[in-house]
């Protein structure tokens, strides 16, 4: 299976390392706006570099992995789908639900698979928590709280043409760093009915927020919160606390930190500290989580099944973030419309 990598930056290097670790995959071509970086990535994997997107799509390929700036995802994904290529997109699916819907519709029309890289859904600790929730071990949903209090140095934004911009990043700490946790919040606790959000730019010289907080009201009656920032020095482990009427489970970074159930922990065991450095660094040293996403996506292609996070699932976090931004601008709660993707 021939893979085309779109983007020559840090996350595309992660995608390429993930693909290279899977037998039977060939990284065939790389496209990037930065000719030097995309050529370097292509050379590392014996692939053909392109700075012309149309010529890149003419290269014999079976699927593309999109790691370009967020505001380009739908545009590039639609072009690839129309060529009959399966499309795996780095989070977020795009920066608006309208663009996300256009990409979903294009993939449907072309009968190709569309997936979104939310690797946390496949992490063993998260899989265990999802199973606990589904089995009713936590009881009635009560509260879910996410904290993504991370640090990014000033050069993280200053050295990038797209980070921290509305046009290409779509926002700041919420839609870039915290969207993984936004995705888990709705995936674990179900549909959100209303959000109330507030944002601020406190530390970085950027157009968008580097600090945010929001409250979620779920259709189930449960409540959720999220705190997010790239403004928090020196950066702390991502934390997700899930509470039901029968107990609480806590995820810290990628490990199960606490299991406190009325019935006892049973077979659930807390896990040792992980080496996830994302609280203070954008560099992904271990590509194994992205490899799991790619393996799952290939399985969906081979079996004509659904990826763990397909386009419609990936749209949900975009909808929530968009609602938080709308609430922050209006200084008022925003109801989630509930419109399905086309």
C-alpha positions as CSV (number, residue, x, y, z in Angstrom):
1,X,0.0,0.0,0.0
2,X,1.5,3.3,-1.1
3,X,1.3,6.3,1.3
4,X,1.6,9.9,0.5
5,X,2.5,12.3,3.3
6,X,1.1,15.8,3.1
7,X,3.2,18.3,5.2
8,X,6.9,18.4,6.0
9,X,6.8,19.4,9.6
10,X,7.1,17.8,13.0
11,X,3.8,15.9,12.9
12,X,4.4,14.6,9.4
13,X,7.7,13.2,10.5
14,X,5.7,11.3,13.2
15,X,3.3,10.0,10.7
16,X,6.1,8.9,8.4
17,X,7.9,7.1,11.3
18,X,4.6,5.4,12.1
19,X,4.1,4.3,8.5
20,X,7.6,3.1,8.2
21,X,7.1,0.7,11.1
22,X,4.2,-1.1,9.5
23,X,5.1,-4.0,7.1
24,X,3.7,-3.7,3.7
25,X,3.4,0.1,3.7
26,X,5.6,2.2,1.3
27,X,6.0,5.9,1.8
28,X,5.9,6.9,-1.8
29,X,5.6,10.7,-1.9
30,X,5.8,13.7,0.3
31,X,4.3,17.1,-0.3
32,X,5.1,20.2,1.7
33,X,5.0,24.0,1.2
34,X,8.6,24.2,2.7
35,X,10.6,22.5,-0.1
36,X,13.7,21.9,2.1
37,X,11.8,20.2,4.9
38,X,9.6,18.1,2.7
39,X,12.7,17.0,0.6
40,X,14.5,16.1,3.8
41,X,11.5,14.0,5.0
42,X,11.2,12.3,1.6
43,X,14.9,11.5,1.5
44,X,14.7,9.8,4.9
45,X,12.1,7.4,3.5
46,X,13.2,7.0,-0.1
47,X,10.1,8.9,-1.2
48,X,9.6,11.4,-4.0
49,X,9.3,15.0,-2.8
50,X,6.8,17.5,-4.4
51,X,6.1,21.1,-3.8
52,X,3.3,21.1,-6.4
53,X,0.2,19.6,-4.9
54,X,-1.4,18.5,-8.2
55,X,1.7,16.7,-9.3
56,X,1.9,15.0,-5.8
57,X,-1.6,13.7,-6.3
58,X,-0.6,12.3,-9.7
59,X,2.0,10.1,-8.1
60,X,0.7,6.4,-7.7
61,X,-0.8,6.4,-4.2
62,X,-3.4,4.4,-2.2
63,X,-3.9,6.8,0.7
64,X,-2.7,10.1,2.1
65,X,-1.9,11.2,5.6
66,X,-2.5,14.9,6.0
67,X,-0.3,16.8,8.5
68,X,-0.4,20.2,7.0
69,X,-1.8,23.3,8.8
70,X,-5.3,22.7,10.2
71,X,-7.0,25.2,7.9
72,X,-5.8,23.2,4.9
73,X,-7.1,19.8,5.9
74,X,-10.5,19.8,4.2
75,X,-9.2,21.5,1.0
76,X,-6.4,18.9,0.6
77,X,-8.5,16.0,1.8
78,X,-11.3,16.8,-0.7
79,X,-8.7,16.9,-3.6
80,X,-7.3,13.5,-2.5
81,X,-10.7,11.9,-2.1
82,X,-11.7,13.0,-5.6
83,X,-8.7,11.1,-6.9
84,X,-10.0,8.0,-5.2
85,X,-7.4,8.1,-2.3
86,X,-8.3,7.2,1.3
87,X,-7.7,10.1,3.6
88,X,-6.3,10.1,7.2
89,X,-6.2,13.6,8.7
90,X,-4.2,14.8,11.6
91,X,-6.5,16.4,14.2
92,X,-8.6,18.5,13.9
93,X,-10.6,17.4,10.9
94,X,-10.6,21.1,9.9
95,X,-11.2,24.4,11.7
96,X,-15.0,24.7,11.0
97,X,-17.9,22.3,10.9
98,X,-18.7,23.6,7.4
99,X,-15.4,22.6,6.0
100,X,-15.5,19.3,7.9
101,X,-18.9,18.5,6.4
102,X,-17.5,19.3,2.9
103,X,-14.7,16.8,3.4
104,X,-17.1,14.1,4.8
105,X,-19.4,14.6,1.8
106,X,-16.4,14.3,-0.6
107,X,-15.2,11.1,1.0
108,X,-18.7,9.6,0.9
109,X,-19.1,10.5,-2.8
110,X,-15.8,9.0,-3.7
111,X,-16.5,5.9,-1.5
112,X,-13.1,6.3,0.3
113,X,-12.3,6.0,3.9
114,X,-11.9,9.1,6.0
115,X,-10.2,9.0,9.4
116,X,-8.9,11.5,12.0
117,X,-5.8,11.0,14.1
118,X,-7.1,11.0,17.7
119,X,-4.6,8.5,18.9
120,X,-5.7,8.7,22.6
121,X,-8.8,6.7,21.7
122,X,-6.6,3.7,21.1
123,X,-4.3,4.1,24.1
124,X,-4.7,1.0,26.4
125,X,-5.6,3.1,29.4
126,X,-8.3,5.0,27.5
127,X,-9.6,1.8,25.9
128,X,-10.0,0.4,29.5
129,X,-11.8,3.5,30.7
130,X,-14.2,3.5,27.7
131,X,-15.0,-0.2,28.5
132,X,-15.6,0.7,32.1
133,X,-18.1,3.4,31.1
134,X,-19.8,1.2,28.6
135,X,-20.2,-1.6,31.1
136,X,-21.8,0.7,33.6
137,X,-19.0,0.3,36.2
138,X,-19.0,4.0,36.9
139,X,-22.8,4.1,37.2
140,X,-24.7,7.2,36.2
141,X,-22.5,9.9,34.6
142,X,-22.0,12.8,37.0
143,X,-19.0,14.9,36.0
144,X,-16.0,14.8,33.7
145,X,-13.1,17.3,34.0
146,X,-10.2,17.8,31.7
147,X,-7.0,19.8,32.3
148,X,-4.5,20.5,29.5
149,X,-2.3,23.1,31.3
150,X,0.7,23.0,29.0
151,X,3.6,25.3,28.2
152,X,4.8,26.4,24.7
153,X,7.7,28.8,24.4
154,X,7.3,32.0,22.5
155,X,9.3,30.6,19.6
156,X,6.7,27.9,19.1
157,X,4.5,30.5,17.6
158,X,7.1,33.0,16.5
159,X,8.9,30.5,14.3
160,X,5.7,29.3,12.5
161,X,3.8,31.0,9.7
162,X,0.5,29.3,10.8
163,X,0.4,28.5,14.5
164,X,-1.6,30.9,16.5
165,X,-3.6,32.3,13.5
166,X,-7.3,32.1,12.9
167,X,-6.9,31.4,9.2
168,X,-4.7,28.3,9.5
169,X,-4.7,27.2,13.2
170,X,-8.4,28.0,13.7
171,X,-7.7,29.1,17.2
172,X,-5.1,28.4,19.9
173,X,-4.8,26.1,22.9
174,X,-8.3,24.7,22.6
175,X,-8.3,23.6,18.9
176,X,-4.7,22.6,18.7
177,X,-3.5,21.2,22.0
178,X,-6.7,20.5,24.0
179,X,-8.8,19.1,21.2
180,X,-7.6,15.5,22.1
181,X,-9.2,16.0,25.5
182,X,-12.3,17.6,24.1
183,X,-12.7,14.5,21.9
184,X,-12.3,12.2,24.9
185,X,-14.8,14.2,27.0
186,X,-17.6,13.8,24.5
187,X,-16.6,10.2,23.4
188,X,-16.7,9.0,27.0
189,X,-19.8,11.0,28.3
190,X,-21.9,11.4,25.2
191,X,-23.7,14.3,23.5
192,X,-23.1,17.8,24.8
193,X,-26.2,20.0,24.9
194,X,-24.8,23.4,25.9
195,X,-21.4,25.0,26.4
196,X,-20.2,28.1,28.2
197,X,-16.7,29.2,27.4
198,X,-14.2,32.0,28.0
199,X,-10.8,32.6,26.4
200,X,-7.9,34.9,26.9
201,X,-4.5,35.7,25.4
202,X,-2.2,36.2,28.4
203,X,1.4,35.2,27.5
204,X,1.9,34.9,23.7
205,X,1.8,37.5,21.0
206,X,-0.7,35.7,18.8
207,X,-4.2,36.3,17.3
208,X,-5.9,33.5,19.2
209,X,-6.2,32.3,22.8
210,X,-3.4,30.8,24.8
211,X,-5.7,30.3,27.8
212,X,-9.3,28.9,27.9
213,X,-11.9,27.3,30.1
214,X,-15.4,25.9,29.5
215,X,-18.3,24.2,31.1
216,X,-20.3,21.5,29.3
217,X,-23.9,20.4,30.0
218,X,-24.6,17.0,28.6
219,X,-27.9,15.7,27.4
220,X,-27.7,13.1,30.1
221,X,-27.7,15.8,32.8
222,X,-24.0,15.3,33.6
223,X,-21.6,18.3,33.8
224,X,-18.1,18.7,32.3
225,X,-15.3,21.2,32.4
226,X,-12.1,21.8,30.6
227,X,-9.1,24.1,31.3
228,X,-6.6,24.5,28.5
229,X,-3.5,26.6,27.9
230,X,-0.1,26.9,26.3
231,X,0.5,29.7,28.8
232,X,1.1,27.5,31.9
233,X,4.8,27.4,32.9
234,X,6.4,24.9,33.1
235,X,3.6,22.7,31.8
236,X,1.8,19.9,33.6
237,X,0.5,16.5,32.8
238,X,-2.8,16.3,31.0
239,X,-5.4,15.1,33.5
240,X,-8.9,13.7,32.9
241,X,-11.2,12.9,35.8
242,X,-14.3,10.8,35.1
243,X,-16.9,10.5,37.9
244,X,-20.1,8.5,38.0
245,X,-22.5,7.6,40.8
246,X,-20.3,4.5,41.5
247,X,-16.9,6.0,41.5
248,X,-14.1,7.9,39.8
249,X,-11.3,7.1,37.4
250,X,-8.4,9.5,36.7
251,X,-6.2,9.5,33.6
252,X,-2.9,11.4,33.8
253,X,-1.2,11.9,30.5
254,X,-1.4,8.4,29.1
255,X,-1.7,6.3,32.2
256,X,-4.4,5.2,34.6
257,X,-3.7,7.1,37.8
258,X,-6.6,6.3,40.1
259,X,-9.5,3.8,40.1
260,X,-11.8,4.5,43.0
261,X,-15.0,2.4,42.7
262,X,-17.6,1.6,45.4
263,X,-17.3,-2.1,44.3
264,X,-13.5,-2.0,44.5
265,X,-11.0,-1.7,41.7
266,X,-11.4,-5.3,40.5
267,X,-9.0,-6.1,37.7
268,X,-8.3,-2.4,37.0
269,X,-4.8,-1.4,38.1
270,X,-3.1,2.0,38.0
271,X,-0.1,2.1,35.7
272,X,3.4,3.3,36.0
273,X,4.5,6.8,35.0
274,X,4.8,7.4,31.3
275,X,7.3,9.4,29.3
276,X,4.9,11.7,27.5
277,X,6.6,15.1,27.2
278,X,3.8,16.9,25.4
279,X,3.1,19.2,28.4
280,X,6.2,21.1,27.5
281,X,7.2,20.0,24.0
282,X,5.5,19.7,20.6
283,X,8.0,17.0,19.5
284,X,6.5,13.4,19.5
285,X,9.4,11.1,20.3
286,X,7.4,7.9,20.3
287,X,5.3,7.3,17.2
288,X,3.7,4.0,18.4
289,X,0.4,5.7,19.2
290,X,0.2,7.1,15.7
291,X,1.1,3.7,14.4
292,X,-1.9,2.2,16.2
293,X,-4.2,4.8,14.4
294,X,-2.7,4.0,11.0
295,X,-3.0,0.3,11.6
296,X,-6.6,0.8,12.6
297,X,-7.2,2.9,9.4
298,X,-5.6,0.3,7.2
299,X,-7.8,-2.4,8.8
300,X,-10.9,-0.3,8.0
301,X,-9.7,-0.1,4.3
302,X,-9.0,-3.9,4.1
303,X,-12.3,-4.9,5.8
304,X,-14.5,-2.1,4.5
305,X,-15.1,-1.2,8.1
306,X,-15.0,2.1,10.1
307,X,-11.9,3.6,11.6
308,X,-11.9,4.2,15.3
309,X,-12.4,7.9,14.6
310,X,-14.0,8.5,11.2
311,X,-15.0,11.9,9.7
312,X,-18.3,12.1,11.5
313,X,-16.7,11.3,14.9
314,X,-13.9,13.8,14.2
315,X,-16.5,16.5,13.4
316,X,-17.9,16.4,17.0
317,X,-14.8,17.9,18.6
318,X,-14.7,20.7,16.0
319,X,-18.3,21.5,16.7
320,X,-17.6,21.7,20.5
321,X,-14.6,23.9,20.1
322,X,-16.4,26.2,17.6
323,X,-19.3,26.5,20.2
324,X,-16.8,27.4,23.0
325,X,-15.3,30.2,20.8
326,X,-18.8,31.5,19.9
327,X,-19.7,31.5,23.6
328,X,-16.5,33.3,24.5
329,X,-17.2,36.0,21.9
330,X,-20.8,36.4,23.1
331,X,-20.1,36.0,26.8
332,X,-23.1,33.8,26.9
333,X,-24.0,30.0,26.8
334,X,-24.3,28.4,23.4
335,X,-26.6,25.5,22.6
336,X,-25.2,22.8,20.4
337,X,-27.5,22.7,17.3
338,X,-27.3,18.9,16.9
339,X,-27.1,19.1,13.1
340,X,-25.6,15.9,11.7
341,X,-22.8,15.9,9.1
342,X,-24.0,15.7,5.6
